[in-house]
């Protein structure tokens, strides 16, 4: 089997006293979809509580579940997660782990950095813990997830990961001296 290699292996690290930007490897990402009326019950039996609406994420132990459509979900778990194999035959299962990179931003300036890049209201009263948005960053589709008050994960397609990394670190340059 081929070894999974980071699309950000050549990325220049970002270091700041006020802001941390780093790749968060070691995850599985599985998209699932169902058509029958009992799909969500079958899914929740395997992965736990589901988010009640699109643009919300639900953390269940080591898994984070995103509702990305009426009967579509992303399941993010540890590399050893067996959710995909347990759901096989119950719904449409599409593994996306090899096609995505997860970039973490943490620190007080994180919202300001993201607001420069994406057409989303990142005000702390609006984009709160658990919110998620499928949006664009320089014409590249990304999913951004609020994981804490001033912490976010950005899921980017592997083919554009280095461009997304460069855009985020460039937008954060003013905070490098902080």
Secondary structure, DSSP 8 states (H G I E B T S, - for coil): ------TTTT---B--SS-EEEE--SEEEEEEE--STTHHHHHHHHH----SSTTBEEEETTEEEEEEETTEEEEEEETT--HHHHHBTTBEEEE-GGGEEEEEEESTTHHHHHHHHSSS---TTTS-TTBEEEEEETTEEEEEEEEETTEEEEEEEGGGHHHHHHHHHHHTGGGTT-
